[in-house]
Amino acid sequence: MTRNRTQFVSTRRRQMATAGAGAWGRNQNLTPFSSGQKLGPVANAVLIALLVALLGLLYLTQLTKTGSFSYEISQIDAQKSQLSAEQDNLKVENARLQSLSRIKNSDVAAAMTTPASTESAE
């Protein structure tokens, strides 16, 4: 019983590796990729400038968002302090209206009569 094994043979020249025997290992591409278009130094500088400008715009956008949020927070804090002062004034007014001298002098208290008998049942 003889087994025949066929192997894929690349037409590419084998490159000698600096660390090993120079053979391709498993899961390696057999065809190298090389781009047909190369960018010059001016195009690289323009791309870098565009990327820096884009990052600057993103940073400024985030900065203005936080500024607008802090403006809204300061408005809400001012409204909160105004409502707290109004609540304190209403508490004082409530206490004034519930005072005993005010209740004794009211029309409702004047119309009341004292009970005839205040005995309790046992």
N, C-alpha and C positions, 0 to 999 in steps of 0.2 A: 504494500500500500504506500503509494507515494503521493504526497500532496503537492500540488503546484500552487504557489502563491504569487499573485501578480502585485506589483507595487507601482505606485504612481511615480513616474520619473519626470522631473521638471526639466525643461529646456534651458532654464536659467543657470548661469554660471554659479558655482558654489563659492561663497566668499569665506575666506579664512577668518575664523573668530580669534580674537586675541586671547581668550581664556580657555578655549577648548579645541576639539578636534575639527571644528569647522562644518560639521554636518548640521542640517536643520533638525530641530526637535519637533515634538508633537505640537499641534495647534498653532503653528506659525504660518503666516502668509507666505505663499511662494512667489507672489508677484509684488514687487515694491510699488508704492504709490508715489507719484511725483506730479505736482500741480504744473499745469502748463503756463499759468500766469504768475508772474512775480511782481511784487509791489516795489516801487522805488522809494527812496528816502523821503521825498516830498509827500507821497501818498501816505506813508507811515506817519509822518508828522501831522498831516491833516486828520487822519483817523484818531490819533492820540488826542489832538485838540478837541475833536468832536466828542470823544468819550469823556474828557474832563468837563466840557461844557454840559453834557448830559447829566453827569454826576452832580455838578453844581446846581443845576435846575432842580434835580430831585431833592437835594439838601434844602434849597430855599423853599420848595413847596412844603416840605415837612416843617420847616421853621415857621412859616406863615400859618400853617394849620394849628400849631401849638400856641401861637400868638392869639389867634382868634378864639381858641378854647379858653385861654386865660382871661380874655376880655369878657366872654360870657360868664365865666366863674365870678369875676369881680362884680358884674351886674347882679348876679344871683345873690352874692354875699351882701350887697347894698340893699337889695329888696328884703333879704332875711333880717337884717338889722332894723329896717324900717318897720317890718311886721312885728318884730319883737318889742319895739318901743310902743307900738300901737296896742299890743297885748297887755303890756304893763299899765298903760293908761286905762284900758278897759277893766283891769283888775281893781284899780283904785276906784273907778266909778262904781263898780259892782259893790265894793266894800262900803262906799258912801251910801249907796241906795239901800243896803241891808242894815244900816246902823239902827240901834234901838230908838234913838230920838226921832229919827225919820219915820219909823214904823208907828210910834206912839202918836205922832202928829198927823198921820195920814187919814183920809176920809174913811177908808175901810175900817181902821181901828176904832174910829169914833162911832161908827154904826154898830159895832159889836156890843153885846150886853154880857154882863157877868152871869155865870150860872147860879141858879138858886141853891142847888145842893151839890156838894163836891164829895159826898161820901162814896166809898168803894164797897162793893159787895165781897163778902168773904166766902 
